[in-house]
Amino acid sequence: MAPRGSSAALCSGLALGLALFLSFSPFPAALTWTAACAAVVCGLLVLCLRRGDDRSPRRACVLVLGDIGRSPRMQYHALSLSKHGFNVTFVGFVESKPHPDVLREGNIKIRAISEVRGITVGPKLLAYVTKVSAQCLQLLFVLLSMDLQAFILMQNPPGLPGIAVAWLVGVVRGSRLIIDWHNYGYSIMALSHGERHLVVRAAQWYERVFGPLADRNLCVTDAMKEDLQKNWGIRATTLYDRPASVFRETAARQKHQLFVKLGQTLPAFRHIDSGDERDDVEQTAFTQRDVKTGTVDLKEERPALVVSSTSWTEDEDFSILLKALEEYEAAVKEGATLPPLVCVITGKGPQKQFYLRLMDALRLQHVQICTPWLEAEDYPVLLGCADLGVCLHLSSSGLDLPMKVVDMFGCCLPVCAVHFRCLHELVKHDENGLVFRDAHELARQLQTLLADFPSAGGDGGKLGSFRSELRRSRGPSWDQNWDQNVPPLLPPH
């Protein structure tokens, strides 16, 4: 049986959702009065239905208005909460496979929601408003129909309409709201619409109004912590991203197994048969395995493996990497002692097809580019196999850090990363990687790091010194970092 008052709470939430919808809609003034009346009724119901539970149930909701499988930080939050005895309801889109540990954990229950669409005819603004309104109603139904949660931990961005809805549910049910600030949603929207666009300004107003209503706040950098305090009046705790335990250097045997698997669909990973091959040796482009002994060795004559990952959005300009690869190709043709390159770019996103067309037009001979979508368990193994990582994340706000670099550093993989405001909190130029500002500078860095490869990729050379620094300065694990910073923010029990 549903807890007493839950049906009334649901009705209250739906009424407020209707009020929100009407307040945004271009309807006659009479309906505005209707919306106002509905809001008043909701307010009265909220006062009557607010439920304080002194027993503080060990239930928590982790909310992300995005694909759970591509939200590693929120998955780590869910796992950490589970380890601390919480029964976690993980709400989000289920478009790609979540981390295996999330699927195996008995205390984590995934509650799938769907990405709704607005009206497809008429002005774009109307489509956006109806989409937000429909998402409000869906979230209200999901959050109010689940068991009472001690708190809702949600990711921002995307926070529209999630922050307002989660705050309302917290008011109705007595749950705390904790926002984990990864960036600002309006700054991401400005990349495609421009800073002065009506929707962008509305999104900025929304974050400024509803963001401070959270009971507690987390953020990903000290720079964002300072900005939230100075410009938004929000006090936040910095929780740096840390790599999960699966991100580590890959053993030779695992490397070979992954290369064999990738070679089934990607020619760049296959060994080129010269016609006089030994039957007792299994080979890939990078490794060879003695069939009799099982011993795996890296080939002395092998390509350099460069890895990047992306969500193929406006905050990553992959034309920079493509231009750098063209310069690398030109240097090889001019006689530079450089290895062939296999460049793997992983991820899904809206701009992928655009960049695939650019890649197809390059006609490179010494560089092969692959764009696979990897299973969750294969991605950390690939990072542990690579010789160099490349990050093209250009923070829309200048205040967040790329999770992909955190994962690469977990695998002791040196990185070349494009410069932005607070990148120094993660990438120390000429200590654990290199920072570049344009394609030409990236091209020079690739040539410097990979000169005389593979000997320079071992203990000697820049790549070797970067790896040694990454091994030395691994820092605390995610669990250690989380245990130190997050429990003081959670409701007492």
C-alpha positions, 0 to 999 in steps of 0.5 A: 500500500502506498504511504499515507498522503502519497496520492495527494502529494502526487496530485500536488506535484501534477497540479504544480506541473500544470501551473508551470506549463500554463505560466509558460504558455501563450494562453489568455490571461484567464488561464494565468489566473488558473495557474496562479490558483493551482500554485496556491493550492499546491502551496497549501498542500505542500504545507500539509503534506511535508513529511519529516521522518526522524528515522531518516530512511537509508534511501537516496535518489541519484538523478541525471537528465542524461544517459546513465551509461555516459555519466561516470561520475554519477555512477560512482556516486551511486556505487559509493552511496551503496557502499555506505548502506543506502538503497539507491534509485538511479534515475536517468536515460538508459541509452548505453550500458552502465558500468558492470558494477552498477548493474551488479550492485543489489542496492542500486535500482535503475529507474529509466526515464525517456527523453521527451520531445516537444511539439514538432510544428510551429516555432522552435521556442514553443517546441522547447517550452512544451518539451520542458513542460512534458519533462517536468510532468514525467519527473514529478510522476517518477520522483513522487511515486517512488519510496521516500528518499532521504535526499536527491543527488542530481547532476547539473547540467543538465538541470532544466527542469530537474533542479526545480522539480527535485526542489519541489519534491524535496519540499513536498516530501522532506527530502534534501536536494544536493546538486553536483555542479559539473558546469553551467547549463546555460554556458553549454547552450550558448555554444550553439545559440549564442550568449544573447539568445532568449533561451540561453538567458532564460536558462541562466536565470533559471540556474541563478534562481533555483540553484541556490535553493539546494540544501548542499552543493558539490562541484568539480574544481576549486575554480567553480567553487570560487565562482559559485560563491562569488557570483551565485551565492552558493557554497559548494564542496570541491569533489575532484573526479578520480578514476575508478579502480578499473582504470589502470595500466594494461598487462601485455596479455590483456592488450593482445586480447583486446587488439585481437577483438578490435581487429575483427572489425577494425583493420588498423589493429590487424597484422599485415600478412607478409606471406612467410608468417610462423604458424605458432605466433598469433599477431596483431598490429601491435603485439605477438603471442607465442601459441605454445608458451602463451607469452605476449610481447609488444612488437618493436616495429609497431604503430603508435597508439593515440586515443581520444574520446568525445561526446561529439559536441560543440565544446570539442573542436576535433578539426584541431586534431585532424589538422595536427594529423595532417601536419604529422603526415606531411612531416613523415613524407618530408623524412622525419623519423616518426612511427605510423599512427593509429588514432582511436576516437571513441564516443557518440554524439550529434557531430560525429557524422560531420567529422567522419566526412572530414576524416574521409576526405583526408586520405592519410597514408601514415595515419589511420583513424578509427571511431569505434563505440567501445563497451564499458569494460573495454574502454579502460583496457584501451586507455591502458594500452595507448601510448598517448591521449589527446583531449580537445575539451574546451570548457564552455565556462572554463570551470570544469575538468575533462573526466576523460583526462582523469581516466587517462591519468588513472591508466598512467597515460600521458596527455596532450590537452587543449588549454582553458582556464582551470586546466592546470588543476589537472594537467601540469604542463611538462610534468604529467602532460603537455598543453597546446593552444592550436593545431600547429602546437599539437602537431609539434607536440606529437612529433616531439613525443613520438620521435624515435618511437617506440624506444622513447615510449619506454623509460626514456624520453618525454613520454616515459618521464610523464608516465613516471610522474603519473605513477608517482602522483596517483593521489587518493582513489575515488572512494577515499576522496568521496569518503572524506568530502561527501558524508558530512553533506548527507542527512544524519541517520 
